[in-house]
Each structure stands twice: as structure tokens, then as C-alpha cells.
Amino acid sequence: MRTHWLTCLALLAVAACAGDRVHSSSRQEDFRRDYSGGMLCTSAPCTVKITVAAGCNATVDPPTLGVDTSLDDVTIRWEIQSESFGRVAFVAAPADGINPKPPPGPWNAEFKRPDRASDTVFTWLDKNKVEGGHPGRRHDYNIDMTQEGAPCHVDPIIINDY
């Protein structure tokens, strides 16, 4: 009889763990349903990859980055991929590689310490949560780069506290 109870307890523990994975997976699925092509970041740092083809044709992966409600003070890291066409870099001014679209007020309340770590890496610290802020706050922004010296940009989205 004792073996039966231990077996049942072990099966319950496995089911509980599986339930956690299903919950996590469904949050990602919910986010992708709400934001086609998007990705929910559930651990830091959150990375956004940028690939630039000829003619400044830039793609962002993911085009919409969600920051999970469980994260506080998470670094978001933007990386220009080495397979990009020609010499591509974030613009040179330190705070200008990743820019909020107007009005910047909500962005400035949640994002701190912009850092152009190199020509191809840029980071911001995302508080993700603000007092009185509602879940699922949308932040539109620009990624400003140069390709062979010519300016180009792309306009992705961040969803905080999802």
C-alpha cells in the first residue's frame, strides 16, 4: 500500500511540473496570437536581432517583443547581425540608436541607461513595471542605423508587463 501512495505522489509531482510548462507555453502562444510574429521574453536579457539587407531593408526578430510580467529591471539587448549587407552600425550618438516614438514620456518612465555598447550592440534597462501602470503597455520605437554611411531605420514594438 505504501508503494502505491509513493507512486501516486510521484505521478502528481510530474503532472504539476508538466502543468507549469503548459502554462508557460500557453503564455507564449497567447502573446503570439495577440502580436503576430512576436515573442514573449521570460528571462533576461531580452534580445532583439536586426538583419539589414541591401537598400537598408531591415528585419527585426522579434518585430514585437513582449516582456513578461515576472521580470523587473531587465536588459533589452539589440544586436545587428553579422550577416547584414555591407557595414551596418547603430547611429553614433550614444542615446540615438534606439529611440522612442513621440511622445517619449511613457518611454522615459520605464526605460533607463541607454548604452551603445558597440557599433552593433545597443542596450536599455527596462523597468517593465511602473506604479499605477496597466499591464500590456505598448511602446513604439525606432531603431536608427547606418548602412555604408546612409541612414536607415525600422519601427518595432515593445509590450511591457504582459
Short mmCIF file of the C-alpha atoms (twelve columns), coordinates in Angstrom:
data_MODEL
# 
_entry.id   MODEL 
# 
loop_
_atom_site.group_PDB 
_atom_site.id 
_atom_site.type_symbol 
_atom_site.label_atom_id 
_atom_site.label_alt_id 
_atom_site.label_comp_id 
_atom_site.label_asym_id 
_atom_site.label_seq_id 
_atom_site.Cartn_x 
_atom_site.Cartn_y 
_atom_site.Cartn_z 
_atom_site.pdbx_PDB_model_num 
ATOM 1   C CA . MET A 1   0.000  0.000  0.000   1 
ATOM 2   C CA . ARG A 2   2.848  2.406  0.848   1 
ATOM 3   C CA . THR A 3   4.396  1.863  -2.599  1 
ATOM 4   C CA . HIS A 4   1.044  2.734  -4.189  1 
ATOM 5   C CA . TRP A 5   0.905  6.076  -2.314  1 
ATOM 6   C CA . LEU A 6   4.510  6.895  -3.242  1 
ATOM 7   C CA . THR A 7   3.774  6.123  -6.878  1 
ATOM 8   C CA . CYS A 8   0.711  8.354  -6.783  1 
ATOM 9   C CA . LEU A 9   2.673  11.154 -5.137  1 
ATOM 10  C CA . ALA A 10  5.410  10.891 -7.782  1 
ATOM 11  C CA . LEU A 11  2.825  10.997 -10.581 1 
ATOM 12  C CA . LEU A 12  1.206  14.071 -9.027  1 
ATOM 13  C CA . ALA A 13  4.573  15.853 -8.883  1 
ATOM 14  C CA . VAL A 14  5.247  15.079 -12.562 1 
ATOM 15  C CA . ALA A 15  1.773  16.319 -13.516 1 
ATOM 16  C CA . ALA A 16  2.308  19.556 -11.585 1 
ATOM 17  C CA . CYS A 17  5.619  20.186 -13.341 1 
ATOM 18  C CA . ALA A 18  4.044  19.456 -16.718 1 
ATOM 19  C CA . GLY A 19  1.255  21.896 -15.861 1 
ATOM 20  C CA . ASP A 20  3.841  24.643 -15.296 1 
ATOM 21  C CA . ARG A 21  5.338  24.013 -18.740 1 
ATOM 22  C CA . VAL A 22  1.917  24.099 -20.352 1 
ATOM 23  C CA . HIS A 23  1.153  27.415 -18.598 1 
ATOM 24  C CA . SER A 24  4.432  28.921 -19.791 1 
ATOM 25  C CA . SER A 25  3.877  27.650 -23.310 1 
ATOM 26  C CA . SER A 26  0.328  28.978 -23.424 1 
ATOM 27  C CA . ARG A 27  1.531  32.461 -22.360 1 
ATOM 28  C CA . GLN A 28  3.903  32.449 -25.336 1 
ATOM 29  C CA . GLU A 29  1.075  31.233 -27.570 1 
ATOM 30  C CA . ASP A 30  -1.250 33.921 -26.187 1 
ATOM 31  C CA . PHE A 31  1.358  36.575 -26.924 1 
ATOM 32  C CA . ARG A 32  1.903  35.294 -30.472 1 
ATOM 33  C CA . ARG A 33  -1.853 35.267 -31.000 1 
ATOM 34  C CA . ASP A 34  -2.124 38.873 -29.788 1 
ATOM 35  C CA . TYR A 35  1.040  40.054 -31.628 1 
ATOM 36  C CA . SER A 36  1.671  38.092 -34.815 1 
ATOM 37  C CA . GLY A 37  5.348  37.212 -35.143 1 
ATOM 38  C CA . GLY A 38  6.044  38.440 -31.625 1 
ATOM 39  C CA . MET A 39  7.960  36.775 -28.822 1 
ATOM 40  C CA . LEU A 40  7.412  36.929 -25.065 1 
ATOM 41  C CA . CYS A 41  10.714 37.296 -23.223 1 
ATOM 42  C CA . THR A 42  10.611 35.349 -19.958 1 
ATOM 43  C CA . SER A 43  14.269 35.620 -18.882 1 
ATOM 44  C CA . ALA A 44  16.901 38.334 -19.029 1 
ATOM 45  C CA . PRO A 45  18.453 39.643 -21.121 1 
ATOM 46  C CA . CYS A 46  15.803 40.012 -23.801 1 
ATOM 47  C CA . THR A 47  17.495 40.008 -27.208 1 
ATOM 48  C CA . VAL A 48  16.286 41.600 -30.431 1 
ATOM 49  C CA . LYS A 49  18.179 40.623 -33.603 1 
ATOM 50  C CA . ILE A 50  18.371 43.002 -36.548 1 
ATOM 51  C CA . THR A 51  19.372 41.922 -40.043 1 
ATOM 52  C CA . VAL A 52  19.818 44.520 -42.759 1 
ATOM 53  C CA . ALA A 53  19.724 43.546 -46.446 1 
ATOM 54  C CA . ALA A 54  20.802 45.699 -49.386 1 
ATOM 55  C CA . GLY A 55  18.979 49.007 -49.685 1 
ATOM 56  C CA . CYS A 56  18.518 49.285 -45.921 1 
ATOM 57  C CA . ASN A 57  15.813 46.617 -45.931 1 
ATOM 58  C CA . ALA A 58  15.842 45.784 -42.209 1 
ATOM 59  C CA . THR A 59  14.064 42.945 -40.437 1 
ATOM 60  C CA . VAL A 60  13.735 42.632 -36.676 1 
ATOM 61  C CA . ASP A 61  13.391 39.366 -34.775 1 
ATOM 62  C CA . PRO A 62  11.069 39.633 -32.995 1 
ATOM 63  C CA . PRO A 63  9.183  42.581 -34.529 1 
ATOM 64  C CA . THR A 64  7.194  42.788 -31.294 1 
ATOM 65  C CA . LEU A 65  8.984  41.982 -28.057 1 
ATOM 66  C CA . GLY A 66  6.855  41.243 -25.028 1 
ATOM 67  C CA . VAL A 67  8.414  41.498 -21.576 1 
ATOM 68  C CA . ASP A 68  6.846  39.015 -19.181 1 
ATOM 69  C CA . THR A 69  5.170  40.423 -16.093 1 
ATOM 70  C CA . SER A 70  7.519  38.334 -13.908 1 
ATOM 71  C CA . LEU A 71  10.565 40.392 -14.971 1 
ATOM 72  C CA . ASP A 72  11.821 43.551 -13.266 1 
ATOM 73  C CA . ASP A 73  14.734 45.723 -14.390 1 
ATOM 74  C CA . VAL A 74  15.513 43.623 -17.459 1 
ATOM 75  C CA . THR A 75  18.167 44.498 -20.015 1 
ATOM 76  C CA . ILE A 76  16.965 44.596 -23.599 1 
ATOM 77  C CA . ARG A 77  19.837 43.976 -25.998 1 
ATOM 78  C CA . TRP A 78  19.619 44.847 -29.694 1 
ATOM 79  C CA . GLU A 79  22.167 43.135 -31.948 1 
ATOM 80  C CA . ILE A 80  22.875 43.913 -35.604 1 
ATOM 81  C CA . GLN A 81  23.615 40.525 -37.136 1 
ATOM 82  C CA . SER A 82  26.935 39.892 -38.864 1 
ATOM 83  C CA . GLU A 83  25.178 38.561 -41.986 1 
ATOM 84  C CA . SER A 84  23.808 42.057 -42.659 1 
ATOM 85  C CA . PHE A 85  24.715 43.561 -46.038 1 
ATOM 86  C CA . GLY A 86  27.700 45.935 -46.008 1 
ATOM 87  C CA . ARG A 87  28.838 47.917 -43.000 1 
ATOM 88  C CA . VAL A 88  25.823 48.419 -40.716 1 
ATOM 89  C CA . ALA A 89  26.014 50.201 -37.360 1 
ATOM 90  C CA . PHE A 90  23.806 51.957 -34.848 1 
ATOM 91  C CA . VAL A 91  24.000 55.740 -35.285 1 
ATOM 92  C CA . ALA A 92  26.967 57.219 -33.459 1 
ATOM 93  C CA . ALA A 93  25.300 59.483 -30.884 1 
ATOM 94  C CA . PRO A 94  25.110 57.438 -27.650 1 
ATOM 95  C CA . ALA A 95  21.371 57.739 -27.000 1 
ATOM 96  C CA . ASP A 96  20.221 57.702 -30.615 1 
ATOM 97  C CA . GLY A 97  20.434 54.044 -31.750 1 
ATOM 98  C CA . ILE A 98  17.135 53.084 -30.130 1 
ATOM 99  C CA . ASN A 99  14.615 55.933 -29.884 1 
ATOM 100 C CA . PRO A 100 11.058 56.142 -28.566 1 
ATOM 101 C CA . LYS A 101 8.449  57.463 -30.934 1 
ATOM 102 C CA . PRO A 102 6.683  60.588 -29.690 1 
ATOM 103 C CA . PRO A 103 5.540  61.239 -27.107 1 
ATOM 104 C CA . PRO A 104 8.571  59.897 -25.191 1 
ATOM 105 C CA . GLY A 105 7.072  60.497 -21.706 1 
ATOM 106 C CA . PRO A 106 5.858  56.926 -21.077 1 
ATOM 107 C CA . TRP A 107 9.109  55.508 -22.510 1 
ATOM 108 C CA . ASN A 108 11.209 57.727 -20.241 1 
ATOM 109 C CA . ALA A 109 9.303  56.454 -17.189 1 
ATOM 110 C CA . GLU A 110 10.163 52.820 -17.979 1 
ATOM 111 C CA . PHE A 111 13.458 52.767 -19.892 1 
ATOM 112 C CA . LYS A 112 16.781 53.906 -18.431 1 
ATOM 113 C CA . ARG A 113 20.507 53.850 -19.160 1 
ATOM 114 C CA . PRO A 114 20.759 53.672 -22.948 1 
ATOM 115 C CA . ASP A 115 24.138 52.266 -23.980 1 
ATOM 116 C CA . ARG A 116 25.654 51.960 -27.428 1 
ATOM 117 C CA . ALA A 117 27.999 49.184 -26.326 1 
ATOM 118 C CA . SER A 118 29.490 48.867 -29.822 1 
ATOM 119 C CA . ASP A 119 28.635 49.624 -33.445 1 
ATOM 120 C CA . THR A 120 26.386 46.550 -33.466 1 
ATOM 121 C CA . VAL A 121 25.102 46.237 -29.861 1 
ATOM 122 C CA . PHE A 122 22.750 48.622 -28.035 1 
ATOM 123 C CA . THR A 123 21.072 48.145 -24.642 1 
ATOM 124 C CA . TRP A 124 18.439 49.799 -22.462 1 
ATOM 125 C CA . LEU A 125 17.384 48.867 -18.941 1 
ATOM 126 C CA . ASP A 126 13.625 48.249 -18.916 1 
ATOM 127 C CA . LYS A 127 11.895 48.670 -15.540 1 
ATOM 128 C CA . ASN A 128 8.951  46.764 -17.095 1 
ATOM 129 C CA . LYS A 129 6.675  47.747 -14.214 1 
ATOM 130 C CA . VAL A 130 5.657  51.198 -13.128 1 
ATOM 131 C CA . GLU A 131 3.462  52.189 -10.229 1 
ATOM 132 C CA . GLY A 132 -0.098 52.569 -11.446 1 
ATOM 133 C CA . GLY A 133 0.793  51.231 -14.890 1 
ATOM 134 C CA . HIS A 134 -1.645 48.902 -16.613 1 
ATOM 135 C CA . PRO A 135 -0.436 45.542 -17.980 1 
ATOM 136 C CA . GLY A 136 0.371  45.283 -21.674 1 
ATOM 137 C CA . ARG A 137 1.729  48.801 -22.203 1 
ATOM 138 C CA . ARG A 138 2.777  49.370 -25.822 1 
ATOM 139 C CA . HIS A 139 5.965  51.264 -26.688 1 
ATOM 140 C CA . ASP A 140 6.618  52.084 -30.341 1 
ATOM 141 C CA . TYR A 141 10.232 52.917 -31.138 1 
ATOM 142 C CA . ASN A 142 12.764 53.399 -33.930 1 
ATOM 143 C CA . ILE A 143 15.998 51.549 -34.487 1 
ATOM 144 C CA . ASP A 144 18.294 54.072 -36.160 1 
ATOM 145 C CA . MET A 145 21.283 52.714 -38.079 1 
ATOM 146 C CA . THR A 146 23.561 53.482 -40.963 1 
ATOM 147 C CA . GLN A 147 24.378 51.167 -43.852 1 
ATOM 148 C CA . GLU A 148 27.579 52.130 -45.638 1 
ATOM 149 C CA . GLY A 149 27.065 55.598 -44.117 1 
ATOM 150 C CA . ALA A 150 23.472 56.047 -45.358 1 
ATOM 151 C CA . PRO A 151 20.790 56.451 -42.651 1 
ATOM 152 C CA . CYS A 152 18.114 53.795 -42.266 1 
ATOM 153 C CA . HIS A 153 15.657 52.723 -39.603 1 
ATOM 154 C CA . VAL A 154 12.991 50.209 -38.692 1 
ATOM 155 C CA . ASP A 155 9.997  50.590 -36.353 1 
ATOM 156 C CA . PRO A 156 9.367  47.660 -33.968 1 
ATOM 157 C CA . ILE A 157 7.308  47.454 -30.749 1 
ATOM 158 C CA . ILE A 158 7.825  46.532 -27.095 1 
ATOM 159 C CA . ILE A 159 4.924  45.387 -24.900 1 
ATOM 160 C CA . ASN A 160 5.734  45.791 -21.209 1 
ATOM 161 C CA . ASP A 161 4.248  43.881 -18.289 1 
ATOM 162 C CA . TYR A 162 2.495  41.263 -20.444 1 
# 
